[in-house]
Amino acid sequence: MSKQNTWAQAIQQLIEAILKALGQGPKRTWHQHVVPYENGWAVRREGNKRITSKHRKQSTAIKRAKTLAKRKKADVIIHRESGGIRDRISYAED
């Protein structure tokens, strides 16, 4: 590896660290996931560990996720009880 390549990598890492510290890292999405949660269903924003809301029925969770996704022009990703993805609904502008 050449010295020039090493310097370029070091500079890139430094810029990424500065942007991360300033909160300018990768852009987060507003996609809403409908996931199984305890004895019911939950809505969780993509990338979040905490849930946004919890519901007894999947249909209620889907309605809530759709409302949030429409507001932010995002997607709703509906999961099965097993955790796999069942459906995806997009509200992104074309």
Secondary structure, DSSP 8 states (H G I E B T S, - for coil): --HHHHHHHHHHHHHHHHHHHTT-SS-----EEEEEETTEEEEEETT-SS-SEEESSHHHHHHHHHHHHHHHT-EEEEE-TTSSEEEEEE----
